[in-house]
Amino acid sequence: MKALLILKCEGHQMDGFVFCSGTRNIILDLEKISTTPNYVNYIKYLDNVSKLFAGPCVKMNIISNTMFKTHEIGYIDEKMYKYFSYYWEAHKRCSPILEIVLKESV
């Protein structure tokens, strides 16, 4: 699948004070894992549990669980999972968004 798993936020400001102007991070290139043994089950997870093929997810527990599952399967390493943890702390007020974007759209 020529798509990317993206973690982003739209930014956060209060009374004109900007805390974050928005971020966008590529977490995983789904095309690069298409030949791995867990690929089909992972795509089913993204579709049935995370519902990412229906649109972006803003539910914090689903985003967190999806990132954990991605790490647990081995699609992201310990370093990337640690970055996610740092990101989570820094941007939870921005309302993080997890989405799948087709590569042609990028």
Buried (B, 14 or more C-beta within 10 A) or exposed (E): BEBBBBBBBBBBEEEEEEEBEEBEBEBBBBEEBEEEEBBEEBBEBBEEEBEBEEEBBBEEEBBBBBBEBBBEBEBBEEEBBEBBEEBBEBBBEBEBBBBBBEEEEE
